[in-house]
Amino acid sequence: MATQTMDIKVASNGRMVLPASVRKAMGLHGDAKVILTVEDDQVRLSPIGHGVSRAQALYREHARQARTTEEFLNDRKAEAAADLGEVTSGDKDGDAQ
């Protein structure tokens, strides 16, 4: 998308209206949520769905194997149990359990 610059009035209570052309370009329809990012003296608005889509794309790009949420959580629990086991065995001066 090409860069556009426009003046928008901000009311004393902080409200502003995004022009229809901006909402259309962002894919916003009706009530919508956006992510507002402030960096230095600039504000960036991003449709919340774009962040989700990017996260999903990154996951698909880097995932080594397809797994369900349940499988993922079970793996994390096993890793946590192993970590706790290492801490426990370390506390007993290396005694085998």
C-alpha positions in Angstrom: 0.0 0.0 0.0 1.3 3.5 -0.8 2.0 5.9 2.0 -0.8 8.4 2.6 -0.6 11.5 4.8 -3.7 13.3 6.0 -4.7 15.7 8.8 -7.2 14.3 11.4 -8.7 16.3 14.2 -8.2 15.0 17.7 -10.9 16.2 20.1 -10.1 17.5 23.6 -11.2 14.1 25.0 -8.7 12.3 22.7 -11.3 10.9 20.2 -10.6 11.0 16.5 -12.4 9.6 13.5 -10.6 7.4 11.0 -11.7 8.4 7.5 -13.6 5.8 5.5 -10.7 5.4 3.1 -8.4 4.5 5.9 -10.8 2.0 7.4 -11.3 0.4 4.0 -7.6 0.2 3.4 -7.1 -1.4 6.8 -10.0 -3.9 6.2 -12.0 -2.5 9.2 -15.7 -3.0 9.1 -18.2 -1.9 11.8 -16.9 -2.1 15.3 -13.2 -3.2 15.2 -10.1 -3.4 17.4 -6.7 -2.2 16.3 -3.3 -2.4 17.8 -1.9 1.0 18.6 1.9 1.2 18.7 3.7 4.4 19.9 7.3 4.7 18.8 9.2 7.9 19.7 6.7 10.6 18.4 4.9 8.4 15.9 1.7 6.3 16.2 1.0 3.2 14.1 -2.4 1.5 13.9 -2.6 -2.1 12.8 -5.7 -4.3 12.4 -5.6 -6.8 15.2 -6.3 -9.6 12.8 -3.0 -8.8 10.9 -1.0 -9.5 14.0 -2.7 -12.9 14.5 -2.2 -13.7 10.8 1.5 -12.8 11.1 2.0 -14.9 14.2 0.3 -17.9 12.5 2.5 -17.5 9.4 5.6 -17.4 11.6 4.6 -20.5 13.4 3.9 -22.4 10.2 7.3 -21.2 8.9 9.2 -22.4 11.9 7.2 -25.4 13.2 9.1 -28.6 12.9 6.1 -30.8 13.2 2.3 -30.5 13.4 1.1 -30.8 17.0 -2.1 -30.3 18.8 -2.3 -27.8 21.7 -2.7 -30.8 24.1 0.5 -32.3 22.8 2.3 -29.0 23.2 1.1 -28.6 26.7 2.1 -32.2 27.6 5.6 -31.5 26.3 5.9 -28.3 28.4 4.7 -30.2 31.5 7.3 -33.0 30.9 10.0 -30.4 30.5 9.0 -28.6 33.7 8.9 -32.0 35.6 12.4 -32.7 34.3 13.6 -29.3 35.4 12.2 -29.8 38.9 13.8 -33.3 39.0 17.2 -31.7 38.2 16.8 -29.1 41.0 15.7 -31.8 43.5 18.7 -34.1 42.7 21.1 -31.2 42.8 19.8 -30.3 46.3 20.7 -33.8 47.6 24.4 -33.5 46.7 24.1 -35.7 43.6 22.5 -38.7 45.4 20.7 -40.9 42.9 17.0 -41.2 43.2 
